[in-house]
Amino acid sequence: MLELPLTEEARGALNRYSSENAAKTLLPLWRQFEDFLQSRGLSPTSILDIPEDTLRAYASHLDHQDCHVDDALVALSAVLLVCLHAGYSGKVLRSVVIPRIRRPIENRQWDAFRLRTYQPLESSQLARSRRRRAKREAYAQDTVLADVNRK
């Protein structure tokens, strides 16, 4: 079977930086991304020619697909890893994320689960920062006491 030029480039990048098992695992996910590119009428000649907006559009596409959020994260991570190994800018790749991270919550009316957009509550973020501050202060006190006990 003849491979597309992007798949050949992806295979080369993965073989250069990863194991053979990693390439076998990541290439099917890369081919899904290539199918996405073809469905949008794009045919870049190189991985480095893939526009940043297209990577963002793929992340949105994965978000709205009817699949588990973990599968979407793995598919996006595989594409980003191949792009990184091919020499794509890491700064650009760090900014490509799935727009909504969803988690299952219980639907009390039907005793079933549904997906809801997850956004951390401000109160939980404040509590986390208070816990971190308390741990840092306790550690600082322990080190001061240890220094005093040594002398």
C-alpha positions as CSV (number, residue, x, y, z in Angstrom):
1,M,0.0,0.0,0.0
2,L,1.3,3.4,-1.0
3,E,1.7,5.9,1.8
4,L,0.9,9.6,1.6
5,P,4.0,11.9,1.8
6,L,2.9,13.2,5.2
7,T,2.6,9.6,6.5
8,E,6.1,8.8,5.2
9,E,7.4,12.0,6.9
10,A,5.6,11.1,10.1
11,R,7.0,7.6,10.1
12,G,10.5,8.9,9.5
13,A,10.2,11.4,12.4
14,L,8.8,8.7,14.8
15,N,11.5,6.2,13.8
16,R,14.1,8.8,14.4
17,Y,13.0,9.7,18.0
18,S,10.8,6.9,19.2
19,S,10.6,3.1,19.3
20,E,9.0,0.9,16.6
21,N,6.1,0.2,19.0
22,A,5.4,3.9,19.4
23,A,5.4,4.4,15.7
24,K,2.9,1.5,15.3
25,T,0.7,3.0,17.9
26,L,0.8,6.6,16.7
27,L,0.6,6.2,13.0
28,P,-3.1,5.1,12.9
29,L,-4.0,8.2,14.9
30,W,-1.9,10.3,12.5
31,R,-3.8,8.8,9.5
32,Q,-7.0,10.0,11.1
33,F,-5.6,13.5,11.2
34,E,-4.6,13.1,7.5
35,D,-8.2,12.1,6.7
36,F,-9.3,15.2,8.5
37,L,-7.0,17.3,6.4
38,Q,-8.3,15.7,3.2
39,S,-11.9,16.3,4.3
40,R,-11.1,20.0,4.6
41,G,-9.5,20.1,1.1
42,L,-5.9,20.6,2.5
43,S,-2.9,18.8,1.1
44,P,0.3,20.3,2.7
45,T,3.5,19.0,1.3
46,S,5.2,18.8,4.6
47,I,4.3,18.5,8.3
48,L,5.8,21.9,8.8
49,D,3.5,23.4,6.2
50,I,0.4,22.5,8.3
51,P,-1.2,25.7,9.5
52,E,-1.6,26.3,13.2
53,D,-5.3,27.0,12.6
54,T,-5.7,23.6,11.1
55,L,-4.3,22.0,14.3
56,R,-6.7,24.1,16.4
57,A,-9.6,23.1,14.1
58,Y,-8.7,19.4,14.5
59,A,-8.7,19.8,18.3
60,S,-12.2,21.3,18.0
61,H,-13.3,18.5,15.7
62,L,-12.1,16.0,18.3
63,D,-14.0,17.8,21.0
64,H,-17.3,17.7,19.1
65,Q,-16.9,14.1,17.9
66,D,-19.0,11.5,19.6
67,C,-16.1,9.8,21.4
68,H,-14.7,9.6,25.0
69,V,-12.7,12.6,26.1
70,D,-9.6,10.4,26.8
71,D,-9.7,9.1,23.2
72,A,-9.8,12.7,21.9
73,L,-6.9,13.7,24.1
74,V,-4.8,10.7,23.0
75,A,-5.5,11.4,19.3
76,L,-4.6,15.1,19.7
77,S,-1.5,14.2,21.7
78,A,-0.4,11.7,19.0
79,V,-0.7,14.4,16.2
80,L,1.1,17.0,18.3
81,L,3.9,14.5,19.1
82,V,4.4,13.7,15.5
83,C,4.5,17.4,14.7
84,L,7.0,18.0,17.4
85,H,9.3,15.3,16.2
86,A,9.1,16.7,12.7
87,G,10.4,20.0,13.9
88,Y,7.2,22.0,14.4
89,S,7.5,24.9,16.9
90,G,6.9,23.7,20.5
91,K,5.5,27.1,21.5
92,V,2.8,26.7,18.9
93,L,2.0,23.1,19.8
94,R,1.6,24.0,23.5
95,S,-1.2,26.4,22.6
96,V,-3.2,23.8,20.7
97,V,-5.7,22.3,23.2
98,I,-9.2,20.8,23.1
99,P,-11.5,23.7,23.8
100,R,-13.6,21.9,26.4
101,I,-12.5,19.2,28.8
102,R,-15.6,17.2,29.8
103,R,-16.2,14.9,32.7
104,P,-19.1,12.6,33.5
105,I,-21.5,13.8,36.1
106,E,-24.6,12.0,37.4
107,N,-27.9,13.1,36.0
108,R,-30.2,12.8,39.1
109,Q,-33.4,12.6,37.1
110,W,-32.5,9.4,35.2
111,D,-29.6,8.0,37.3
112,A,-27.4,8.2,34.2
113,F,-24.3,10.0,33.3
114,R,-23.9,12.9,30.9
115,L,-21.0,15.0,29.9
116,R,-20.6,18.5,31.2
117,T,-18.0,21.1,30.5
118,Y,-15.5,21.2,33.3
119,Q,-14.3,24.5,34.7
120,P,-12.6,24.6,38.1
121,L,-14.4,26.6,40.7
122,E,-12.7,29.7,42.0
123,S,-13.2,28.5,45.6
124,S,-11.3,25.3,44.9
125,Q,-8.5,27.2,43.3
126,L,-8.3,29.5,46.3
127,A,-8.3,26.5,48.7
128,R,-5.5,24.8,46.7
129,S,-3.4,28.0,46.9
130,R,-4.0,28.2,50.7
131,R,-3.0,24.5,51.1
132,R,0.2,25.1,49.1
133,R,1.1,28.2,51.1
134,A,0.5,26.3,54.4
135,K,2.8,23.5,53.2
136,R,5.5,25.9,52.2
137,E,5.3,27.7,55.6
138,A,5.4,24.4,57.5
139,Y,8.4,23.2,55.4
140,A,10.2,26.6,56.1
141,Q,9.6,26.2,59.8
142,D,10.8,22.6,59.8
143,T,14.0,23.6,58.1
144,V,14.6,26.4,60.6
145,L,14.0,24.0,63.5
146,A,16.4,21.5,61.9
147,D,19.1,24.2,61.6
148,V,18.6,25.3,65.2
149,N,18.8,21.7,66.5
150,R,22.0,21.1,64.6
151,K,23.8,24.0,66.2
